[in-house]
């Protein structure tokens, strides 16, 4: 063994700032809590109806299908995306109406007693 090899086997490991293993959790629901009127409804729509990315993708397909130089396949994809957007819009409006009805409903008697 070389005399200087002991350094590589017994040297301490230093973790300088930003020098170690990195993990990061990305929370996508934080944007909806900042400016939304109903963050719970926004998360429900994002998770179960259509995400923001999917909706933007459909908008892009509709826009590209409307271009004068669009192929027949692009026009068909655009028409299909427009149908999906319309259905998604109807679903979202129904969910918003349900949320408004729940918000405006009177509180049960037990809840009114507790709040006094």
N, C-alpha and C positions, 0 to 999 in steps of 0.2 A: 504494500500500500504506500502510495506517495505520501510524503509528510504533510502536504497541504490539503489532502483529501478529507481530513477530519472536519474541515469547515463546511463542506457540502452535506455531510451526514448529520452534524449536530448543530447547524446554524438555525437560529429561530426564524419563524415565518412572520414577516411583517405585513400587516394589512393597512396600507396607506389609504387615505380617503379616495374613494372612487377606484380603488385598486383590487377589490375583492370580487367575489361572485355577486352578480346583480340580479335581482328579481323585482318586478314591478307589477302591481295589480292595477289594471285599468278599469275604473268604474264608469260605465257608460251612462248610468242613470243620473249622474250629477248635473248634466246640462238641463234635464227636464225640471229639476227642482229650483232652478234659478229664475226662470221667467214664465213658467207655465202657470196657468190658473189652477189646474188640478194635476199635481204630479203623479198621483196614484193612477189616474185615468190615462195619462201619457205613457206610463210604464206598461199598463195593461194593453194599450194599443200597440206599443212597440214590441211587446213579447208575443201577443196572440193574433194580431190582425196583420200588420205589415210594419217592418222596421223602417227607419228613416232612409237607410241606404237602399232598401228595396223600392220605396216610393220614388226616390230620386232616379233610380235606374229605369223605372217605368216612364217617368217624365222624359228622360233622355231618349228612350226608344220612340216615344210619341213624337218628339221634336225631330229626330232623325228620319222617321217615316214620313214626315210632312215636307221634307226637302224636295225640290224639283228633280234632283238627280238621284233620288232614292230608287233602289231596285224593288222589284215586286215582293221579294222576301222581306226587305226592310219595311215596306208599307204594311205588309201583313202583321209583322211583329209590332209595329206601331199601333195598328188597330186593336190587336190583342191586348197590348199594354193599356190602351185607353179604356177598354172594357174592364180591366182589372182595377184601374184607378177609380172608375165610376163606382164599381162594387165596393171598393175599400172606402170611398167617401160616404156611401150610404150606410155602411156598417159603423163607421166612426160617428156619423150623425145620430144613429140609433143609440150608440153607447153614451154619447153626450146627453141625449134626452133622458136616458135612464139615470144617469148620474145627477142631473138637475132635479129629477123627480125625487130621488132619494134625499138630496140635500134640502129640498123644500118641504119634505114630509115632516109632520109634527113628531117631536120626540115621544117615545113611550112614557107612560106614567112613571115607571120606575126611574127612568133617567131624569125626569123633571123633579122627582122627589130628592134625588141625590144632589142635583145642582142647586138647591135652595140653601 
